[in-house]
């Protein structure tokens, strides 16, 4: 007789000789099949719950209906675990029936990713940090990942450029710390820093270079597991000289066990329309002083009454107003498709994804195409799985066609479209684009046909990017780990710009420019870390020690032939040598670092942590190359202490914690800031070397930021209501500044360390679940932050000194000693300044009764907001989900060049109040010949009034400074998840439909139809200006997600 045994999963049958067997052994090895259904507190099935036979590796997970079947040893204990739920153990029987798992809100919030990728209990942290889950970022469906943070994190300001589908956005945490640095946080993806280049290389407000987007937009939101924002210096101190403006940690997805195949397919389509438009009048046509003039670009002509008139091309027609702005822009269409695979194979986790985005913008001819491919594998091996390895490669290819050009220049299509008189129909110029002589079709010889720009002034750029990282970790003991990590960020960019002959640009000549850039940053690091509780009684501790080698290199070249000899033959050899311009760029930098942490805790409720980092930067001289950055933080969990000593908190008071921290971090500088340099060029074919305009000093050091922070976290009613409050103060000293020098020295300025910028602020986060029933829940979160900057000093002994952050002519944005960061300065209305005069403070008008500008600049505003807020609400009802986000910026100012131009030309709505243009008497006084003042009684036309306000590049600046307060309903989304009962007979594990709208409603704004978020540039610290950017978009999106 033979004994047949069936081995689980493979059904392998084997035979053994018949002989006597001990009954107890048979009983121990007997197998049973156990089954059950796992549900949540509302009775809904839980998919993917881990079911493990304790003491073995035998296990399974629940299917789409929450069901599982597992063959186990008779008498075995099963362990059920699921993220966000309390782990359960129960005895295995043949039918376990329905098993209900309990929520564990504490577990959900317990472990967070901190600096260097170290996971910590959140209660142990002595500083503020906020985390955003990947699902929240995906819901926003933003082309640029940075924009998805708007309103979700307190203290975070997103500054947008609104320049097409690839437009950049700037992230700023807790105000600005530097007058010359970027003031942007370090971006770290899976432990590896990535280059977050932002905006344009040249921020001239009249003639800037093109906005090339920013590096963060290369990340596919659907690959993100979570994003942690380290806002304060204590949170970011372990990143040393790169952490001066905070750190954003992005953790991407790993493979995990999934029911079914583990394949997810997602597809979305969105329509992009115009959200806000400059308000334009439609009552008066082109001309001056009420008289029609077909050759005049202003709109101070006659009233539009349906009269017959002669057009610009000599033809006649009936005068009417055309909506040129809406007629020019298209409805943009965005298609995004992605497929991902996530699964476990034994001890190996595999995650791979492919994402494709094709964005045809509302701006005619402007497109962005992006492909993301991610491959990631992680595994454990060796005795007791002590070894673990993780490797990831991400490839991003992006191609942009016809990025819009900005500035107050002919090549800015928006500048032309906004100012075009309404009696000219812009669609008349869409075809033909050229006349019989090959010249651009246009109504005059100034400005450019925007349709012509798309076809005959095209630009194209492509970028191939690789983000790679790998780590090998060894668990030395149960409490001690060692890890080595390597990572690289590299990209290759190519640009191609063409200008055909026949336009008003470049004197009608054709031009060709091409360029390329190569960049890489490599990081190699090691980390030894340990954690052990109850080392001595109730005392426990943790430590880490590591080091990093960073090397960053960037090279580039741009070559331009300014005038092609043979028109429209685009070759760099097609033109005279004196028209050939070559610009080369080279940057190379290294930072070597050692860092560590030391923490002690008592009984799980009192925590003290200290960190250190020492950087050696190649950008600094040998004697100043080494910098030490310390931090210390404490956390006291009062509620845990009370419970541990045998007392109890009030039933309604769930959790209480107070925290405090101190830290110093740096703001490193770019290379080649120590020694004088020379520019190689030629004159008459002979090489020359030109001395630079800046005098460098080998003794300069990196900026130093000292930060203090205190805060508290409170939770009530069994975690149904929570408060997180923080107060902080930072002082950024040793500012790297260029101080003006006497021209006789041969230099324009000298690089020095000086200055002290102080930021103080508060942050408040409120979260609650006001309603929770079996079928319905409501979650709400309110983020509020207020930051106030102060320039303690710029140079010792020079109060009131101004340092320019940027501007144009009379309009400048300064950091002012004794003032605040980002003061907007410009001309003001002349007013009576004699305090003893009864007319004190009234406008001092010209003899013709018009406003006048002061000859000097004065402070007229501040670019930084007084307060920011974001309010998120999420509702679930059975299988439906609904959410909306309202966010706002309160206070602060912005200067509007667009309003200045539109009002001066007579196209702005305010130039025809009520559809009329009656003369006005400007309130104010006129100085008499004897020095006395008389009230103005001289009527003037609206044309003379607004042209007086707009005289000069920045006009009377005070007239065009606006309150930047804006409140908007930013996003609304609705989702529906099909119940598992409808899908159980199909191969589909999950089916979800969603619709959303971005930029739903501008609740409050003051810029006459211009979005206060649309600043003219993001790669500058002078963000308190706007100048003819693209209108902001509203997007309507539909998405479907399938899981197999």
Residue, then its C-alpha position, 0 to 999 in steps of 0.5 A: x500500500x502506498x501513502x499519497x500526499x498532495x503538496x499545496x499549489x503544485x499538486x505534486x504526488x509522491x509515494x512512500x513505502x508502507x510502514x508504521x507512522x506515529x499518530x502524533x506526527x500524522x496529526x501535526x502534518x495534517x492539512x486543512x483548507x480554511x476560507x473566509x471573507x474580510x470586510x471593513x467596519x462598513x461591511x465592504x470587502x477588503x481587497x489584498x488583505x495579507x493572510x499568513x500562516x504564523x511561523x511559515x511563509x505560507x500565505x495568500x491575499x483576499x480577492x476582489x470580493x474580500x474572499x480567500x482560501x488557504x491550505x494550512x496545517x491543522x491548528x495553525x494561527x492565521x495573521x491578517x494584516x492590511x495597511x491602515x487596519x489593526x493586525x489580527x490573529x485567529x485560529x484556523x478552522x475550515x470556515x472562518x465566515x466574515x472577518x471584520x477588520x478595525x481601522x487603525x488611524x494611528x497606524x496610518x499616521x505613525x510612520x513617515x519618510x524623513x530626510x535621507x529616506x529614514x522612516x520615523x514615527x511621526x510622533x517622534x519628530x520635533x519639527x513640522x512636516x506634511x505628507x501628500x499621498x500620491x492619489x491626491x496628486x493624481x486627482x488634480x491631473x495637472x500637467x506640471x506636478x508642482x501645481x498639484x501642491x496648490x492649497x494642500x500644504x501650509x506654508x507652500x506658495x506655488x508661483x506660476x508662469x502660465x506660459x503654455x503647456x510646458x510652462x514652469x512653476x516655482x515652489x517656495x516654502x516659508x518665504x524667500x531666504x536669498x537675494x541671489x539664490x533660487x529660493x526653491x526647495x531641493x527635490x529628492x526622489x527615492x533618496x536621490x536629488x534631481x535637478x529642478x531647473x525652472x523657467x527661462x535663463x534670461x528674465x529681461x521683462x521686455x525680451x526674455x528667453x523662452x520658459x523651458x518648464x521645470x524639472x519636477x514636471x518630468x515626474x509622472x504623478x501616477x508613479x508617486x506613492x507619497x510626497x513629504x514636504x520638509x519645510x523647516x531647517x530642522x527637518x531638512x538639516x541632514x541635506x546641509x548646504x542644499x537645504x536652505x530652502x527646504x526639501x521635498x521628498x518624493x517616494x515612488x511606488x514599489x511592486x506589491x502583492x495584488x489580486x489578479x494580474x496586478x495590471x492597472x490601465x488608466x486613460x484620460x482626456x481633457x479639454x482646455x478652455x479660457x478661464x480668465x481674459x483681460x477685460x476689453x471694451x467693444x464700444x469704440x474702434x481703432x483711431x485717435x481722438x474719436x477719429x477712425x484711422x485704419x493705420x493706427x494701432x490704438x482704440x481711441x477711435x469712433x463709437x461702433x454704431x454699425x457704420x460703413x468704414x474702410x478697412x486696413x486693406x482698402x476694402x469696405x465693411x460694416x464696423x463691428x467689434x470682434x472678440x479677437x482673444x476668444x477667436x484666436x485661442x483654440x480649445x486645447x486637448x490633452x490625452x494621457x494614457x498609462x499602464x502599470x504592473x505591480x506584483x510580488x513574485x516570492x520575495x521579489x517585487x516588480x513595478x513597471x509603468x508606461x505613461x504617454x501624454x499628448x497636449x495640444x494647447x489652447x495656444x495655436x501650434x503649441x504642443x507638449x508630448x511626454x513619455x515616461x517609462x519606469x522599471x523598478x525591482x526590489x527583493x530580499x535574500x540571504x539568511x533570514x532575508x537580511x539582504x535587500x536590494x532595490x533598483x529603479x530606472x526612469x526614462x523621460x522623453x519630452x518634445x515641445x513645439x512652439x513654446x510661446x515667447x514672452x515680454x513686451x515684444x513683437x514675437x509675443x503673440x499674447x501682447x499682439x492679440x490683447x492690444x489688437x483693435x476690436x474693429x480688426x478681425x484677427x481671423x483675416x490673417x490666418x490665411x494667407x500668411x504671406x503676400x505675393x512678395x513673400x512678406x508677412x500678411x499683416x495690417x501694419x508694419x509694427x507687431x506680428x501676425x500671431x498665426x505667422x509666428x506659428x508657421x514661420x517663427x517655430x521653435x522646438x526642443x526635446x529632452x531625454x532624461x534618465x533618473x536612476x537609483x539603486x541601493x543594497x541594504x544589509x540587516x546586521x542585527x535586529x536593530x542595526x542596518x547598513x546601506x549603500x546607495x547610488x543615484x544619477x540624474x542626467x538629461x540631454x536637451x536640444x533646441x532649434x529656433x527658426x525665423x523666416x524672412x518677411x516679418x517685422x522681426x529682425x529687420x525682415x531677415x531670416x535667422x537660425x539658432x540651435x543649441x544643446x545642453x548636457x547635464x548630470x548629477x551623480x550621488x554615492x552614499x552610505x548609511x549605517x543606522x540603528x534603532x533599539x527601544x528599552x536599552x536601559x529600562x525605558x530608555x531607547x535610542x537611535x543613531x545613523x552615520x553616513x556620507x555622500x559624494x556628489x558631482x554635478x556637471x553641465x555643459x552647453x552651447x548655443x550657436x546663432x546665425x543672426x542674418x541668413x544670406x540665402x533667406x530661409x536656408x537654415x544653416x549656420x554656414x549660411x551667413x557672414x561671420x560677423x553674424x555668427x554668435x557662439x555662446x558656451x556654458x560649462x559648470x562643474x561642482x562637487x560636494x563631499x559630505x559626512x552626516x549623522x543623527x543621534x536620538x534618545x527616547x524615554x518610554x515612547x513619549x519623550x524624544x530628543x534628536x540631534x543631527x549633524x552634517x559637514x559639507x566640503x564644497x568645491x565652489x569655495x576656497x580651501x580655507x572656507x570649504x568646510x561647513x558644519x550644520x547642526x540641528x536639535x529637536x525635542x518631541x513630548x507626547x503628553x497623551x502617551x505620557x499620561x497613559x504610561x503613568x497610569x492616568x487617563x486623558x479625557x475621553x474626548x481628548x485623544x492625542x497631545x504633543x508639543x515639539x521644538x527645534x533649532x537648526x542651521x543649514x546652508x545655501x550653497x553657491x554656484x561654482x566660479x564665484x571666487x575668482x575673476x574670469x575672462x570671456x574669450x571673443x574676437x575682434x577683426x578675426x583676432x582672439x581677445x579676452x574680456x575681463x568680467x564685470x564682477x569683482x570676485x572675492x576668494x573669501x566669500x562663503x555660502x549663506x547660513x540659515x539659522x532656524x527656530x521652530x515650536x509647535x503642537x499637534x492635538x487630536x480630539x474625539x478619537x481622531x475625528x478632529x485634529x490641529x497642527x500648529x507651528x511658529x518659526x523664525x529663520x535668519x539667513x545671513x552671509x547673503x551672496x550679493x553683488x555690491x556696486x563699484x566705481x566704474x573707474x575700478x574696471x568693474x561694475x560690482x563686487x561679490x561679497x557676503x553680507x546681509x540678514x534676511x529674517x522670516x517669521x511665520x505661523x502655520x495652522x492645519x485643521x483636519x476633521x471627519x465631521x460625519x461618518x456613517x455606514x454609507x457616507x463620510x466627510x473629510x475636511x482639511x484647512x491649511x493656513x499660513x502667514x509669513x512675514x519677512x524683514x531685511x535686518x540689514x544688507x550692508x553694515x551701517x547702511x540702513x535703507x539700502x536697496x538691492x534690486x531683485x529685478x524690474x524694468x526702468x522706473x519699476x523695480x523690485x527690491x530687498x530693502x534694509x529695514x523693510x521687507x523682501x520684495x518691495x515694489x518701487x516705482x513712480x507715484x502720483x505727484x501730490x501736494x507735500x506741504x503738510x500745512x497746506x489744506x490741499x495736503x495729499x491731493x494730486x498735483x496735476x499739470x496745467x492741462x489737468x492731468x496726473x504727473x509722475x514723481x521723478x523719484x521711485x517710492x515704495x508702492x507695494x509688496x510682492x509677498x502675500x500676507x496669508x495663504x489658505x487652502x480648504x480641501x473637502x472630500x465626500x464619499x457616499x457608497x461607491x461615489x466620491x466627491x471633492x473640491x479645493x478652495x485656495x486663496x492668497x490674501x494681501x500682497x501686490x502685483x504690478x500689471x504691465x498688461x493693464x498699463x498697455x491695454x489702458x494706454x491703447x484704449x482697448x481696456x474695459x475701464x477706458x469706456x465706462x458704461x460704453x461711453x467716453x465722456x470727458x472727466x475732471x481729474x480730482x486734484x489741484x494745479x499749482x498757480x504761478x504764485x505758488x498757491x493751489x487751485x482746484x482743478x476744473x479742466x475737463x480732459x478726454x479719457x484718452x489723454x487721461x490714460x495716456x498720461x498714466x501710461x507715459x514711459x515704460x512703467x507709466x505712473x507706476x502707482x496707477x498699475x499696482x493691484x492688490x494680488x488677493x485672489x480666491x478661487x474654487x481650484x478643483x472639483x472632482x467626482x468619481x464612481x467605483x463599480x461595486x465588486x459584485x458587478x465585476x466578479x464574473x469579469x477579469x476586471x478587478x477594479x473599475x473607476x470613472x472620474x470627471x474633474x474641472x480645474x480652475x472652476x470659479x475665480x471667487x475674488x480677483x482685482x486685476x481686470x480679468x488677469x490672473x494674479x498667479x500669472x507672473x512674467x517669470x518664475x526663475x527670478x526673485x522679482x515675482x511681483x510683476x506680470x506682462x502679457x502672459x497667456x490667459x489662464x486655462x480651465x480644464x474639463x477632464x474625464x478619466x477611466x481606470x481599470x485594474x486586472 
